[in-house]
Amino acid sequence: MEKHIIKFKETSREEELEFYSNNFLSEKRIEFTKIEETQNFPLIQQIFYLPFVKKVVLNKRSVYIEKLNILDWKDVQNELCKQLQDFLNEGGLVNNSESNKISPTTVYAESTPNPNVMKFVVNKKIVKGVYEFKNVDETTNAPIAKSLFGFSFIKEVFLDFNFISVTQNSDSNWEENVMDVREFIRSYIQDGNTLINEDLFEQTQDNIELDLNNMDDVSKEIIDIIEKHVKPAVASDGGNIVFQSYDQETKNVNVILQGACSGCPSSTVTLKSGIENMLKEMLPGMISEVNAVNG
């Protein structure tokens, strides 16, 4: 089969683009609305690992992708064409029934609201937990983080599910370094190296078991709101938020920010205009303010 050439064109819907190939992709039209439906379709699964994807339709020679309203197509359309093309030309499958080949690893680099942090999204799950490394001394059980600190410009490393957020030193330039880091991560994972020795981590900040039985009802509701409404949006920006405490007297909420959110210039705005307002609206009279204990 000749090499795939992927191009895109607009559809009648602003939120949707058609990515079409010069080669046959599928015998029938199949619609996907969540990643759980893509187990036997590696190409579609890769697409759903991208944080802005809402819906995918696989057709004979095309993939129609509907995005969430968190970015503009012009910011990602060319890069996505290349990612899909590389995936297919490196042996990646549209449908698992085609072969038992191992799908290649692809890595998608995405900017975040924090100018010093770049998010590297992988087309597969890479860790079970959430891990943050502020310096190389913390990476004893995290080979990939230790290796990344080998780049002189890297300051912090954060891993969650299928992405790695990397913080550079403030005097560095991502335009000069992003390709090197992306290729390093792709090769490291593709070669089957261990990323994190997760069994050796007793717990991470995100996995601390909260004693819900001895917790007040407001704290439980805050945790539920953060899990359902806040974390997905924060993860799309390459970060994480963890509930720490709620003071019943002052009605103040303390949270921990991780990854791209930690030290982000816009984190205060996000906390006050976004998370704090949401909690006040959903829990009227119960919230005074939300503070990040780490910046």
ABEGO torsion letter per residue (X at the ends): XBBBBBBBBBBABAABBBBBBABBABABBBBBABAAAAAABAAAAAAAABAABABBBBBAABBBBBBBAABBAAAAAAAAAAAAAAAAAAGBBABAAABABBBBBBBBBBBBABAABBBBBBABBABABBBBBABAAAAAABAAAAAAAABAABABBBBBGABBBBBBBAABBAAAAAAAAAAAAAAAAAAGBBABBAAABABBAAABBBBAAABBAAAAAAAAAAAAAAAAAAAAAGBBBBBABBBAAAGBBBBBBBEAABGBAAAAAAAAABAAAAAAAABBGABABBBBAAX
